[in-house]
């Protein structure tokens, strides 16, 4: 199995799955000597955590819990898609260090 296959975020993933995939890749790359010189892992971890907290506040992965923010279900679906896109972009950026 290639790195491409291991570290993928798909539309069908939960936000938690996307977060876990992304943070695992950050953990893996953070321990590679040369990568730390070219990438701010602390800032990346902060962004990744903030985006996950937004998903958690909106109960994106908890369909049984109703969010009280006032967004409709379609708006929450758009928010989830944007969050997953963020994680896909993070993974894409990190993959550049592997190739």
BELRARA-V604673 format. One record per pair of residues at least 6 apart in sequence whose C-alpha atoms are under 8 Angstrom apart, sorted by the first residue. I is the first residue (numbers start at 1). J is the second residue. If there is no record, write none. Layout:
BEGIN
i=I j=J
i=I j=J
END
This chain:
BEGIN
i=7 j=21
i=7 j=22
i=7 j=25
i=7 j=91
i=8 j=21
i=8 j=88
i=8 j=91
i=9 j=17
i=9 j=18
i=9 j=21
i=9 j=84
i=9 j=87
i=9 j=88
i=9 j=91
i=10 j=18
i=10 j=84
i=10 j=88
i=11 j=81
i=11 j=84
i=14 j=61
i=15 j=52
i=15 j=55
i=15 j=60
i=15 j=61
i=15 j=80
i=15 j=83
i=15 j=84
i=16 j=52
i=16 j=61
i=18 j=84
i=18 j=87
i=18 j=88
i=19 j=48
i=19 j=52
i=19 j=87
i=22 j=87
i=22 j=90
i=22 j=91
i=23 j=45
i=23 j=48
i=25 j=91
i=25 j=94
i=26 j=41
i=26 j=45
i=26 j=94
i=29 j=35
i=29 j=36
i=29 j=94
i=29 j=97
i=30 j=36
i=30 j=41
i=35 j=97
i=48 j=87
i=51 j=83
i=55 j=61
i=55 j=80
i=55 j=83
i=57 j=67
i=58 j=67
i=58 j=68
i=58 j=69
i=58 j=76
i=59 j=65
i=59 j=66
i=59 j=67
i=60 j=76
i=60 j=80
END
